[in-house]
Amino acid sequence: MSPDKPLSLIDGPAIDTDVVIVGAGPVGLFQVFELGLLGLEAHLVDSLREAGGQCIELYPDKPIYDIPAIPVCTARELIARLQEQIRPFAPVFHLGQEVTEVHRREDGRFHVATSRGTHFRAAAIVIAGGVGSFQPRRLNAAGADRHEGRSIHYRVRDPQAFADQDLIILGGGDSALDWTLALAERARSIVLVHRRPQFRAAPASVARMFELREAGKLDFLEGQVQEIIETGGRLAGASVRSSDGVTRRVSAEQVLVFFGLSPKLGPIADWGLDLSRRSIRVDTEKFQTSVPGVFAVGDINDYAGKKKLILSGFHETALAAFAIAAYLKPGEKQHLQYTTTSPLMHKRLGVAVQPAIEAEPQRRSVAG
Ligand SMILES: Cc1cc2nc3c(=O)[nH]c(=O)nc-3n(C[C@H](O)[C@H](O)[C@H](O)COP(=O)(O)OP(=O)(O)OC[C@H]3O[C@@H](n4cnc5c(N)ncnc54)[C@H](O)[C@@H]3O)c2cc1C
């Protein structure tokens, strides 16, 4: 947090808001809800083009079993439900842009700027940045960078784009195996390449992959890509060095790389906050960082006993919201109100107040 930023930059056209939430993962989304109940508005910024954080980016179709009162739902369903739940508070999303700068202004508010030139004047900031800005681990092989985004991909946006193509899929985790299985019927050919015989992916997926290999529907190579092979400037395959020391040439039109995400905090590391083990240190009463007015919730924070679970993040948002309300309105008591019974909560949620249910007159049973 550098106070020495030129004022001209800080005082440009900016969006005024109570709170900027950095990160629109499940915890950032629920933070909107908890702030909304206390009458505070929020803008959400995320470097991804879609809200949902890890849930959407890493495991959209996997089931989650430990969300209270939802015995099972997919990660995508969870995000859809959260979006529905926060709709009454009309949060504004600024997607596909990274929060790059945070400075305290002379008036005590914060100036927040994004990589796409969006500026905010915010009374408080909540960092819900998860593992940081998502940066897939890149394929480190000669010639790879020339084909990134064209024939070398780090995510699948449209599976149909890979129909009837020769594919090399790299990796041994859930994403690599899930996409290998999902594309097995559509692609012309698939060679899965993983550097060792052990997989991080679910055993059932690995077993299914070997079944498909037995059936001749795909191939598996244990090894590492050394070099991208080109023909006339187009990607034509890769040379793969196997663990037996032999280098093989594998033909392909597209290479899909699933090496996971590098856990980098990104620009958050430069905002002058106390960090511990690549996380932001917070207290457990307010979930405030070392800078008053800047809070951190969800996977990004660290405190004694921290568990990186969605459930824990939801709890943190409630306490952070109360702390933010107290920070913005010092001296004003924040009463805990139930959404079930409070007319103010009903008003903020935009729900019709239920008329009191009249007790049914007691029936007497007449004997005889
Ligand atoms: C395969 C897998 C399965 C899981 N299963 C479960 C489960 O069953 N139950 C459970 O409770 N948890 C599970 N988790 C963990 C759970 O997904 C995380 O705890 C949860 O996503 C954390 O939410 P979050 O909102 O804190 O962060 P994230 O979901 O990581 O979202 C953070 C967002 O912040 C954005 N961001 C970061 N820095 C910036 C910046 N500077 N500017 C703009 N945007 C930024 C990122 O792009 C990202 O979208 C699982 C995780 C994985 C990988």
The ligand as a Tripos MOL2 file, in Angstrom:
@<TRIPOS>MOLECULE
LIG
   53    58     1     0     0
SMALL
NO_CHARGES

@<TRIPOS>ATOM
      1 C1        -10.4730  -30.4670   -7.3050 C.3       1 LIG1
      2 C2        -10.9320  -29.6670   -6.0930 C.ar      1 LIG1
      3 C3        -11.9970  -30.1330   -5.3400 C.ar      1 LIG1
      4 C4        -12.4340  -29.4140   -4.2150 C.ar      1 LIG1
      5 N1        -13.4800  -29.9100   -3.4780 N.ar      1 LIG1
      6 C5        -13.9130  -29.2190   -2.3990 C.ar      1 LIG1
      7 C6        -14.9950  -29.7080   -1.5950 C.ar      1 LIG1
      8 O1        -15.5530  -30.7970   -1.8470 O.2       1 LIG1
      9 N2        -15.3970  -28.9570   -0.5240 N.ar      1 LIG1
     10 C7        -14.7980  -27.7680   -0.1930 C.ar      1 LIG1
     11 O2        -15.2220  -27.1350    0.7720 O.2       1 LIG1
     12 N3        -13.7690  -27.2970   -0.9220 N.ar      1 LIG1
     13 C8        -13.3130  -27.9730   -2.0150 C.ar      1 LIG1
     14 N4        -12.2510  -27.4940   -2.7370 N.ar      1 LIG1
     15 C9        -11.6350  -26.2270   -2.3070 C.3       1 LIG1
     16 C10       -12.5210  -25.0510   -2.7180 C.3       1 LIG1
     17 O3        -12.7160  -25.0380   -4.1210 O.3       1 LIG1
     18 C11       -11.8620  -23.7480   -2.2710 C.3       1 LIG1
     19 O4        -11.7770  -23.7700   -0.8550 O.3       1 LIG1
     20 C12       -12.7000  -22.5550   -2.7120 C.3       1 LIG1
     21 O5        -12.7690  -22.4730   -4.1080 O.3       1 LIG1
     22 C13       -12.0930  -21.2570   -2.1550 C.3       1 LIG1
     23 O6        -12.9080  -20.2110   -2.5920 O.3       1 LIG1
     24 P1        -12.3450  -18.7140   -2.6960 P.3       1 LIG1
     25 O7        -13.5010  -17.9100   -3.1950 O.co2     1 LIG1
     26 O8        -11.6610  -18.3580   -1.4530 O.co2     1 LIG1
     27 O9        -11.1930  -18.7860   -3.8030 O.3       1 LIG1
     28 P2        -11.1750  -19.2640   -5.3250 P.3       1 LIG1
     29 O10       -12.2550  -20.2350   -5.6230 O.co2     1 LIG1
     30 O11        -9.7690  -19.6790   -5.5600 O.co2     1 LIG1
     31 O12       -11.4800  -17.9230   -6.1350 O.3       1 LIG1
     32 C14       -10.5890  -16.8400   -6.0660 C.3       1 LIG1
     33 C15       -10.7790  -15.9510   -7.2690 C.3       1 LIG1
     34 O13        -9.9820  -14.7630   -7.0900 O.3       1 LIG1
     35 C16        -9.4770  -14.3680   -8.3460 C.3       1 LIG1
     36 N5         -8.3230  -13.4890   -8.1380 N.ar      1 LIG1
     37 C17        -7.1900  -13.7190   -7.4290 C.ar      1 LIG1
     38 N6         -6.3760  -12.6570   -7.4360 N.ar      1 LIG1
     39 C18        -7.0070  -11.7030   -8.1820 C.ar      1 LIG1
     40 C19        -6.6900  -10.3850   -8.5760 C.ar      1 LIG1
     41 N7         -5.5540   -9.7690   -8.1920 N.pl3     1 LIG1
     42 N8         -7.5600   -9.7160   -9.3570 N.ar      1 LIG1
     43 C20        -8.7220  -10.2960   -9.7610 C.ar      1 LIG1
     44 N9         -9.0860  -11.5500   -9.4200 N.ar      1 LIG1
     45 C21        -8.2420  -12.2360   -8.6360 C.ar      1 LIG1
     46 C22        -9.1390  -15.6820   -9.0380 C.3       1 LIG1
     47 O14        -9.1470  -15.5230  -10.4480 O.3       1 LIG1
     48 C23       -10.3100  -16.5860   -8.5710 C.3       1 LIG1
     49 O15       -11.3920  -16.6200   -9.4830 O.3       1 LIG1
     50 C24       -11.7930  -28.1910   -3.8550 C.ar      1 LIG1
     51 C25       -10.7340  -27.7120   -4.6300 C.ar      1 LIG1
     52 C26       -10.3060  -28.4350   -5.7360 C.ar      1 LIG1
     53 C27        -9.1530  -27.8990   -6.5430 C.3       1 LIG1
@<TRIPOS>BOND
     1     1     2 1
     2     2     3 ar
     3     2    52 ar
     4     3     4 ar
     5     4     5 ar
     6     4    50 ar
     7     5     6 ar
     8     6     7 ar
     9     6    13 1
    10     7     8 2
    11     7     9 ar
    12     9    10 ar
    13    10    11 2
    14    10    12 ar
    15    12    13 ar
    16    13    14 ar
    17    14    15 1
    18    14    50 ar
    19    15    16 1
    20    16    17 1
    21    16    18 1
    22    18    19 1
    23    18    20 1
    24    20    21 1
    25    20    22 1
    26    22    23 1
    27    23    24 1
    28    24    25 2
    29    24    26 1
    30    24    27 1
    31    27    28 1
    32    28    29 2
    33    28    30 1
    34    28    31 1
    35    31    32 1
    36    32    33 1
    37    33    34 1
    38    33    48 1
    39    34    35 1
    40    35    36 1
    41    35    46 1
    42    36    37 ar
    43    36    45 ar
    44    37    38 ar
    45    38    39 ar
    46    39    40 ar
    47    39    45 ar
    48    40    41 1
    49    40    42 ar
    50    42    43 ar
    51    43    44 ar
    52    44    45 ar
    53    46    47 1
    54    46    48 1
    55    48    49 1
    56    50    51 ar
    57    51    52 ar
    58    52    53 1
@<TRIPOS>SUBSTRUCTURE
     1 LIG1         1 GROUP 0 **** ****
